[in-house]
Amino acid sequence: MECHVYYEGDDDPDKCTARRLEKFDKATLYRSMGQVPYGVVLNPHAEQALSPADLEEGLGTLVALDCSWESAEAASFEMRGVHRALPFLVAANPINYGRPFRLTTVEALAGACCIFDEWERAEDLLEPFRWGETFLTLNEEPLRRYSECTDSSDVVAVQEDYLADEE
Ligand SMILES: C[S@@+](CC[C@H](N)C(=O)[O-])C[C@H]1O[C@@H](n2cnc3c(N)ncnc32)[C@H](O)[C@@H]1O
């Protein structure tokens, strides 16, 4: 699974997970939107939830936008591709630990790999982060269930179980 990131560069560079991915040669960063390849764009504002059915359409390529959450508004996601939101998953990073949907770039890419049944790639992406393994442990059951779904509506139905537990 190829991982590409449009890097906005407006977040704390010391805590930026995309920069760390680049440092360990696990993802390619772009400073220009036009250079970002076509793929499945991980966009929290997208109408449709990511499902295994998107693997083919995204041509084996994942794209994320690394920016601060303040600037991650819908208009910032102008990359070419199939835009999808991740279903209910909780963050393991120290800034948003336990918070659903608000994932770091590496958590979003790794979560998508798991949904596409690419578990080893997810482990590989998370390996440089001390809390990386925790992301997979915390989300083990939902990730397995999402990866067994056929399409987006199945994923949304599974997600309902976790949203109901949150209430
Ligand atoms: C807003 S940036 C924050 C990055 C953070 N500065 C870091 O160091 O990782 C996180 C990116 O991960 C992806 N992402 C995070 N949560 C997501 C979700 N629930 N659905 C889809 N994509 C998500 C998006 O591409 C989003 O822009």
The ligand as a MOL file (V3000), in Angstrom:
LIG
                    3D

  0  0  0     0  0            999 V3000
M  V30 BEGIN CTAB
M  V30 COUNTS 27 29 0 0 0
M  V30 BEGIN ATOM
M  V30 1 C -5.6690 16.9760 10.6330 0
M  V30 2 S -4.2210 16.0410 10.3580 0 CHG=1
M  V30 3 C -3.4130 16.1720 11.9410 0
M  V30 4 C -2.0420 15.5660 11.8040 0
M  V30 5 C -1.1750 15.6900 13.0440 0
M  V30 6 N -0.6030 16.9980 13.0460 0
M  V30 7 C -0.0890 14.6290 13.0140 0
M  V30 8 O 1.0480 14.9410 13.3720 0
M  V30 9 O -0.3560 13.4950 12.6510 0 CHG=-1
M  V30 10 C -4.7420 14.3140 10.3880 0
M  V30 11 C -5.0940 13.7610 9.0210 0
M  V30 12 O -5.3360 12.3510 9.1360 0
M  V30 13 C -6.4860 11.9910 8.3710 0
M  V30 14 N -7.5880 11.6900 9.3080 0
M  V30 15 C -7.5980 11.8140 10.6480 0
M  V30 16 N -8.7700 11.4210 11.1830 0
M  V30 17 C -9.5480 11.0380 10.1350 0
M  V30 18 C -10.8780 10.5200 10.0040 0
M  V30 19 N -11.6700 10.3250 11.0620 0
M  V30 20 N -11.3330 10.2210 8.7580 0
M  V30 21 C -10.5520 10.4100 7.6700 0
M  V30 22 N -9.2860 10.8900 7.7270 0
M  V30 23 C -8.7870 11.1960 8.9350 0
M  V30 24 C -6.8310 13.2030 7.5040 0
M  V30 25 O -6.1070 13.1350 6.2950 0
M  V30 26 C -6.3710 14.3360 8.4090 0
M  V30 27 O -6.1460 15.5250 7.7030 0
M  V30 END ATOM
M  V30 BEGIN BOND
M  V30 1 1 1 2
M  V30 2 1 2 3
M  V30 3 1 2 10
M  V30 4 1 3 4
M  V30 5 1 4 5
M  V30 6 1 5 6
M  V30 7 1 5 7
M  V30 8 2 7 8
M  V30 9 1 7 9
M  V30 10 1 10 11
M  V30 11 1 11 12
M  V30 12 1 11 26
M  V30 13 1 12 13
M  V30 14 1 13 14
M  V30 15 1 13 24
M  V30 16 1 14 15
M  V30 17 1 14 23
M  V30 18 2 15 16
M  V30 19 1 16 17
M  V30 20 1 17 18
M  V30 21 2 17 23
M  V30 22 1 18 19
M  V30 23 2 18 20
M  V30 24 1 20 21
M  V30 25 2 21 22
M  V30 26 1 22 23
M  V30 27 1 24 25
M  V30 28 1 24 26
M  V30 29 1 26 27
M  V30 END BOND
M  V30 END CTAB
M  END
